[in-house]
Amino acid sequence: MKNALKSLSFFMVLGTLIFISSCGSDDGGGIIIDDGGGGSFTVADGFYIAGVTASDTTIANAFVLGAATVEGEGFAATARDDHRAGYMYLEAGSYIFAEIDEQEIVSIEGGVSSVVDSTGTWAEAYTFIDVVANGAAFSITEDGVYHVIYDGQTDEAFIVRITSWGIIGGAVYESVCVSNGFNADIDLDVVSESATGSTWSATGIIVRDDQFKFRYNNNWTIGEYKSFTNLGESLSVLVPGGANIQNTEDGIYDVTLAMDANGVFSATLTKTGDSDQCTFDADNFPWGIIGSGTQGTMTTTGWGDDKDLVYVGQVSGADTWLGVFPIAGGTTDNEFKFRTDDTWASKLIPNSTTYTDDTGNITDNADSNGDGSWFLADGASGLIYVKITTSDQGGTWNIDFSDAEFQVIGEGSPVGNWDAGNGIAMTYNDDLASATLANGAYTTAGWKIFVNQSFDYNLGGSLDGSTALEFNNSTFVLGAADNYSVTISTADGGVTYTATATSNAGRQ
């Protein structure tokens, strides 16, 4: 069945569509409509967005919307009843929704539309429609490629103008050593946009042996039910919300993304040369924090075991290590600094390192060796979020200190969604090693604990209180919906964390 039905004409009369003429038939089969003059033509069953003339009576073209998945647990593509979507080139004008089923025109729908400038992490404007039966036509103000999303459960629709397509993933490099991972796109240029097909491309992109996807308007989903705005699975037929695509050969590539007249996407990666290899290896810099100010198990008095940070890859073009550590306040015998591999061969100290203090309580001074250490101010003991970065492959190093606030986030949490910025803060306990959210309604869907309203540092896994939580890899799942008290804690100074969830049922 063709996605675009060219030059259909039919009238809306007393809320009913009557097909009266056509310059051709749909070669995919479908219902046959009497044209009122002794002839007939075929129209396939389906749910359409259809363009209406200025008089709101004649429809000149239509595009079918197919069943579409949404983001479910673990970001998996999940079926949603009465959820439809499609990609297409639309001309500026008035439109309605119409459904044809079993040789019957089942419904005509329209509604009041509004332009939404942005919402949540979505930065681009889009058209939102409260859909009602026999509602008024809504307007598309600009010719272009659109993602049209209709949700019958909520009676709403999104008409999203695609202003950019980008390629994103661990395979995609901005320079020899810098990949933004799955955090930022490299944009593709518009080659052409039309009803017969559209193309976007870029040349000279470094793509390595790793995974990638395509997405539009620099975001992964749109709407509270999270309709996919990304493509994956296969280069030959790209699928909304499909799996990451694996590239197997390092090189410099020309990348082309194409959409045909039916809204089906495909892509090609053409290798045009070899890429230089990065000589920087993050594994050579296993940064850890050490000092008498750090807490937890120590093998010796004062300076003992290093407490390792986690390397998270490249974030905004910088190699990044993260950690959350309990640190005691007071500038007497409570100092700390950073080194690699439990040796002093590579170390970060105030005299040689740029650092930013967002806690307002970090100070530094020279220790007995004259090379400097950091301290927390008197009375400022707490959990400190540490970020170590290098943007020039180890040429220079930067440290950001901030107070760490753990929050719960996710569909199964009291928040009810995964929107960063909506996390509910946990309260720190007097032991300097744990935080608790004493009351909250949880479901059996997944959720996480993250830090400072960002997924850069997030934890999930077991809630048995003894198994180390997994970093950036797992969710928590409770066996029953209930009101719970949730606690996260560390016994080794922030190297690992554990968590518990205790039902509040029956408590007074």
VOGU-3710 file (C-alpha; in Angstrom, 3 decimals, decimal comma):
1> mknalkslsf> 0,000/0,000/0,000  1,364/3,392/-0,882  1,874/5,785/1,985  0,855/8,853/-0,020  -2,455/8,653/-1,890  -2,095/11,233/-4,658  -4,894/13,613/-5,629  -7,767/11,975/-3,791  -10,839/14,185/-3,684  -13,792/13,793/-1,372
11> fmvlgtlifi> -16,284/16,035/0,406  -17,170/16,408/4,047  -20,950/16,577/4,137  -22,743/16,577/7,490  -19,723/14,970/9,080  -19,435/12,228/6,449  -16,727/11,851/3,784  -17,925/11,013/0,278  -15,226/10,116/-2,255  -16,170/11,610/-5,622
21> sscgsddggg> -13,171/11,438/-7,933  -9,641/10,246/-8,386  -6,948/10,426/-11,015  -5,857/6,868/-10,237  -6,179/3,913/-7,918  -4,070/2,660/-5,072  -2,200/-0,373/-6,347  -2,157/-1,956/-2,877  -5,866/-2,801/-2,828  -8,544/-1,527/-0,454
31> iiiddggggs> -12,133/-0,335/-0,470  -13,918/0,726/-3,672  -15,772/4,018/-3,455  -18,524/5,035/-5,877  -17,482/8,311/-7,453  -21,096/9,366/-8,009  -20,813/9,225/-11,799  -21,030/5,526/-12,544  -17,334/4,893/-11,892  -15,291/3,873/-8,893
41> ftvadgfyia> -11,779/3,854/-7,458  -9,898/1,972/-4,809  -8,771/3,378/-1,459  -6,841/1,202/0,982  -8,008/0,730/4,553  -6,045/2,805/7,022  -5,809/5,837/9,234  -4,806/8,989/7,352  -3,744/12,553/7,817  -5,353/14,353/4,896
51> gvtasdttia> -4,955/17,805/3,411  -8,089/19,932/3,173  -8,733/22,811/0,754  -9,282/26,326/1,978  -13,061/25,749/1,987  -12,635/22,738/4,312  -14,572/20,578/1,865  -12,220/18,899/-0,601  -9,301/16,698/0,342  -6,444/16,657/-2,163
61> nafvlgaatv> -4,013/14,144/-0,684  -3,608/11,750/2,229  -0,819/9,945/4,057  -1,331/6,778/6,043  -0,248/6,519/9,708  0,834/3,040/10,768  0,891/1,343/14,166  3,864/2,680/16,123  5,758/1,579/19,211  6,794/3,720/22,182
71> egegfaatar> 9,650/3,561/24,660  8,974/0,962/27,371  10,920/-0,569/30,220  14,648/-0,556/29,568  14,098/1,789/26,599  12,693/-1,144/24,587  10,236/-0,611/21,719  6,824/-1,449/23,194  3,401/-1,721/21,534  0,764/0,832/22,574
81> ddhragymyl> -2,904/0,417/21,656  -4,287/2,952/19,193  -0,942/4,693/18,764  -0,060/5,604/15,176  2,685/7,571/13,486  4,331/8,266/10,163  7,011/10,350/8,459  6,051/12,394/5,417  6,532/15,576/3,420  3,626/17,970/4,040
91> eagsyifaei> 2,814/21,199/2,256  1,550/24,142/4,261  -2,228/24,033/4,605  -5,159/22,615/6,570  -5,396/18,949/7,606  -7,682/16,455/9,334  -7,446/12,795/10,412  -9,687/10,212/8,707  -10,029/6,447/9,180  -11,238/3,954/6,563
101> deqeivsieg> -12,007/0,388/7,669  -13,835/-2,493/5,970  -15,174/-0,289/3,198  -16,494/2,229/5,690  -15,368/5,740/6,523  -15,146/5,213/10,270  -14,201/8,642/11,536  -13,202/12,187/10,753  -11,168/13,923/13,453  -9,644/17,326/13,950
111> gvssvvdstg> -9,287/19,733/16,791  -7,811/22,842/18,308  -4,081/23,123/17,705  -1,424/25,073/19,559  2,276/25,660/19,014  4,435/24,421/21,889  7,819/26,131/21,981  9,483/23,453/24,136  8,763/20,978/26,914  11,075/19,014/29,201
121> twaeaytfid> 14,258/18,246/27,296  12,538/18,960/23,958  13,873/22,261/22,604  12,139/22,532/19,206  8,655/23,937/18,618  5,907/21,535/17,511  2,142/21,581/16,948  -0,046/19,907/19,570  -3,662/18,986/18,824  -6,521/18,087/21,184
131> vvangaafsi> -8,254/15,628/18,868  -12,078/15,383/18,772  -14,544/13,665/16,456  -15,622/15,919/13,578  -13,245/18,583/14,863  -12,045/21,519/12,835  -9,101/21,222/10,492  -5,712/22,157/11,922  -2,925/24,071/10,175  0,555/23,211/8,962
141> tedgvyhviy> 2,336/26,522/8,431  5,493/25,415/6,602  6,368/22,993/3,809  8,733/20,289/4,989  9,349/16,820/6,395  7,210/16,005/9,415  6,764/13,308/12,019  3,017/12,959/12,638  1,992/11,144/15,835  -1,589/10,283/16,798
151> dgqtdeafiv> -2,553/8,711/20,117  -6,108/7,409/20,434  -5,805/6,700/24,155  -5,198/10,338/25,018  -6,950/11,895/21,994  -3,957/13,995/21,118  -1,583/14,426/18,214  1,884/15,858/17,651  2,899/17,399/14,330  6,676/17,775/14,512
161> ritswgiigg> 8,679/19,637/11,871  12,018/17,867/11,437  14,610/20,625/11,379  17,663/18,369/11,601  18,830/14,777/11,434  22,014/13,683/13,192  24,153/10,589/13,652  24,998/9,748/17,267  26,758/7,040/19,273  30,016/5,686/20,571
171> avyesvcvsn> 31,123/4,978/16,997  30,856/8,624/15,925  33,874/10,874/16,526  34,168/14,656/16,254  37,952/14,317/16,098  40,522/11,556/16,322  40,116/11,085/20,086  36,778/12,766/20,828  33,426/11,019/20,672  30,324/12,446/22,319
181> gfnadidldv> 28,951/8,942/22,695  25,168/8,939/22,898  25,087/12,475/24,321  25,275/14,713/21,223  24,712/14,425/17,475  26,867/15,244/14,510  24,350/16,958/12,236  23,640/15,942/8,655  23,031/18,622/6,014  19,755/18,802/4,076
191> vsesatgstw> 20,296/17,720/0,476  16,657/17,731/-0,617  13,150/17,659/0,829  10,107/16,863/-1,317  7,033/14,646/-1,592  8,977/12,196/-3,769  11,726/11,694/-1,188  14,174/13,519/1,082  17,896/13,175/1,770  20,368/14,330/4,412
201> satgiivrdd> 24,138/13,783/4,310  27,562/14,659/5,711  31,110/13,941/4,569  34,368/13,205/6,337  32,905/11,757/9,547  35,131/9,487/11,651  33,164/6,322/12,464  34,843/3,616/14,530  34,135/-0,011/15,489  31,206/0,731/17,791
211> qfkfrynnnw> 27,471/1,451/17,783  25,375/4,353/16,514  21,858/5,523/15,609  20,133/8,396/13,845  17,781/10,840/15,537  16,026/14,065/14,665  15,878/17,434/16,469  18,515/16,261/18,969  16,204/14,141/21,100  15,217/10,521/21,663
221> tigeyksftn> 11,431/10,658/22,213  8,499/13,053/22,360  5,272/13,009/24,382  4,518/11,596/27,816  4,132/8,123/26,295  7,529/8,636/24,595  7,034/8,161/20,878  10,418/7,434/19,283  12,292/10,154/17,384  15,302/7,950/16,670
231> lgeslsvlvp> 16,063/5,276/14,062  18,065/2,072/14,360  18,114/-1,677/13,621  19,462/-1,825/10,060  20,930/0,534/7,472  18,765/-0,970/4,743  15,472/-0,391/6,620  15,736/1,907/9,632  13,148/1,339/12,362  11,899/3,943/14,891
241> gganiqnted> 13,337/2,959/18,273  15,300/0,102/16,678  18,443/-1,406/18,174  21,809/0,323/17,935  23,585/-0,252/14,617  27,057/-1,801/14,764  29,852/-0,409/12,615  32,761/-2,834/12,251  35,551/-0,912/10,546  37,281/2,280/11,653
251> giydvtlamd> 37,490/4,902/8,936  36,402/8,203/7,472  32,902/7,963/6,020  30,355/9,811/3,943  26,973/9,341/5,608  23,617/9,603/3,818  20,149/9,254/5,323  17,206/8,940/2,912  13,421/8,928/3,308  11,324/7,694/0,377
261> angvfsatlt> 7,846/8,895/-0,619  6,304/6,326/1,740  8,180/7,582/4,796  10,564/4,617/4,909  14,152/5,391/5,930  17,455/3,864/4,873  21,080/4,966/5,187  24,462/4,368/3,635  27,937/4,706/5,120  30,617/4,907/2,437
271> ktgdsdqctf> 34,213/4,620/3,606  36,416/7,193/1,878  39,658/6,786/3,835  41,423/5,584/6,956  41,239/7,542/10,189  44,198/8,261/12,437  44,236/6,247/15,620  43,984/7,932/18,993  47,057/7,314/21,142  45,288/8,389/24,352
281> dadnfpwgii> 44,051/5,426/26,429  41,732/6,195/29,329  42,624/2,826/30,874  46,038/4,295/31,682  44,355/6,757/34,066  42,372/4,809/36,693  41,865/7,850/38,921  41,218/7,354/42,617  40,762/9,650/45,607  43,019/9,134/48,617
291> gsgtqgtmtt> 43,612/10,911/51,911  42,774/11,148/55,577  39,633/13,137/54,741  38,084/10,229/52,873  35,879/7,818/54,804  35,322/4,050/54,866  37,632/1,091/55,259  41,309/1,998/55,291  44,222/-0,459/55,323  46,409/1,982/57,196
301> tgwgddkdlv> 45,826/4,966/59,415  45,367/8,193/57,470  46,439/7,488/53,900  45,306/4,043/52,818  43,361/2,569/49,916  42,551/4,569/46,808  38,824/4,873/46,186  38,371/4,640/42,425  36,275/6,898/40,242  34,305/5,453/37,304
311> yvgqvsgadt> 35,357/6,247/33,742  32,160/7,097/31,815  33,663/7,829/28,400  33,467/11,164/26,643  30,891/13,687/27,810  30,616/16,828/25,676  33,981/16,058/24,095  35,862/15,456/27,359  37,050/12,134/28,777  35,249/11,943/32,123
321> wlgvfpiagg> 35,651/10,124/35,459  32,948/10,372/38,164  32,590/9,467/41,821  30,563/10,271/44,957  32,589/10,143/48,175  31,933/10,906/51,859  34,544/13,424/52,996  35,101/14,732/56,522  35,368/18,473/57,136  38,172/20,296/58,885
331> ttdnefkfrt> 41,586/21,275/57,586  43,499/19,313/60,228  44,345/15,751/59,173  41,425/15,647/56,729  43,175/16,255/53,418  42,730/14,450/50,101  44,127/14,353/46,566  43,954/12,119/43,465  46,333/9,618/41,874  46,297/6,667/39,455
341> ddtwasklip> 46,898/2,972/40,019  47,670/3,323/43,771  50,941/5,057/42,960  52,135/8,657/42,809  53,433/8,369/39,229  50,399/10,376/38,058  48,686/12,655/40,557  46,314/15,613/40,627  47,054/18,294/43,210  45,914/21,909/43,617
351> nsttytddtg> 49,206/23,387/42,468  49,029/21,706/39,071  45,314/21,182/38,419  42,465/23,504/37,461  39,519/22,913/39,747  36,039/24,341/40,240  34,303/24,298/43,619  30,502/24,419/43,528  30,218/23,318/47,167  31,545/26,596/48,521
361> nitdnadsng> 33,546/24,641/51,096  36,626/23,277/49,306  39,977/24,828/50,223  43,575/23,889/49,399  47,010/24,499/50,839  50,485/22,982/50,759  51,066/19,814/52,735  54,380/18,665/54,220  55,569/17,610/50,747  54,855/21,065/49,390
371> dgswfladga> 52,645/19,867/46,544  49,217/20,685/47,989  46,044/18,896/49,054  42,326/19,700/49,195  40,255/20,089/52,356  36,627/20,552/53,274  35,902/23,465/55,578  35,188/22,835/59,273  31,638/21,546/59,742  31,193/20,892/56,019
381> sgliyvkitt> 31,384/17,091/56,083  29,281/15,478/53,379  28,985/13,460/50,208  30,954/15,169/47,454  30,402/14,619/43,734  33,764/14,589/41,926  34,180/14,957/38,166  37,645/14,666/36,608  37,924/15,596/32,926  40,454/16,129/30,179
391> sdqggtwnid> 39,594/17,674/26,820  43,066/17,331/25,325  43,907/13,654/25,905  45,683/14,166/29,201  47,496/17,374/28,367  45,576/19,226/31,079  43,175/18,056/33,763  40,162/19,651/35,417  38,271/18,744/38,575  34,729/19,851/39,454
401> fsdaefqvig> 33,568/19,513/43,051  29,883/19,793/43,965  27,626/18,659/46,779  26,112/15,297/45,833  22,368/14,883/46,077  20,946/11,433/45,361  17,474/11,371/43,782  15,058/8,670/42,658  13,830/8,816/39,065  11,955/6,578/36,641
411> egspvgnwda> 8,592/5,238/35,620  8,281/2,995/38,676  9,349/5,689/41,153  7,145/8,354/42,800  8,194/10,637/39,906  6,459/8,385/37,367  8,738/9,270/34,425  12,359/9,389/33,234  12,613/13,133/32,626  15,922/14,378/34,023
421> gngiamtynd> 15,296/17,300/36,350  12,256/15,672/37,976  14,146/13,469/40,465  12,963/13,434/44,092  15,763/14,203/46,540  16,826/11,736/49,220  17,732/13,067/52,693  21,234/12,444/53,983  21,608/10,631/57,279  23,922/11,485/60,185
431> dlasatlang> 26,335/8,649/59,375  27,842/10,545/56,404  27,404/7,386/54,347  23,719/7,036/53,452  20,616/8,855/52,211  16,923/7,969/52,510  13,609/8,784/50,859  11,316/7,758/53,695  7,989/7,709/51,862  7,129/7,203/48,236
441> ayttagwkif> 4,630/5,331/46,061  6,405/2,854/43,761  5,056/0,541/41,070  6,592/-2,597/39,554  8,093/-0,626/36,646  11,796/0,220/36,577  13,492/3,149/38,302  16,983/4,352/39,256  18,894/6,472/41,723  20,947/9,227/40,116
451> vnqsfdynlg> 22,947/12,269/41,220  22,193/15,968/40,817  19,329/15,502/38,349  21,573/13,930/35,705  21,959/10,448/34,259  25,739/10,925/34,040  26,005/9,096/37,381  23,163/6,604/37,899  22,761/3,357/39,822  20,437/0,350/39,748
461> gsldgstale> 20,366/-3,357/40,509  19,620/-5,273/43,694  17,768/-3,892/46,725  19,039/-6,576/49,135  21,311/-4,174/51,046  24,473/-6,168/50,399  24,973/-6,517/46,621  26,944/-3,665/45,052  24,791/-1,511/42,790  25,538/-1,410/39,068
471> fnnstfvlga> 26,652/1,863/37,522  24,820/3,099/34,421  23,583/-0,352/33,526  20,536/-1,467/35,519  17,227/-0,371/36,963  15,580/-1,237/40,263  12,381/-3,322/40,055  10,134/-3,978/43,058  8,009/-7,104/43,320  4,864/-5,258/44,361
481> adnysvtist> 3,477/-1,747/44,142  3,488/-0,093/47,562  4,720/2,824/49,619  8,402/2,234/50,395  11,274/3,721/52,325  14,395/3,583/50,140  17,969/3,962/51,433  21,277/4,066/49,544  24,518/3,651/51,503  28,241/3,007/51,206
491> adggvtytat> 30,531/1,149/53,612  33,767/1,634/51,671  33,944/5,366/51,192  32,036/5,560/47,900  33,778/2,780/45,981  30,498/0,837/45,955  26,931/1,540/47,056  24,119/-0,736/48,211  20,381/-0,053/48,568  17,300/-1,281/50,421
501> atsnagrq> 13,566/-0,764/49,945  11,304/-1,377/52,944  7,519/-1,375/52,688  5,779/1,213/54,858  2,555/-0,838/54,939  1,272/-1,214/58,501  3,684/1,291/59,973  2,259/3,823/62,412
//
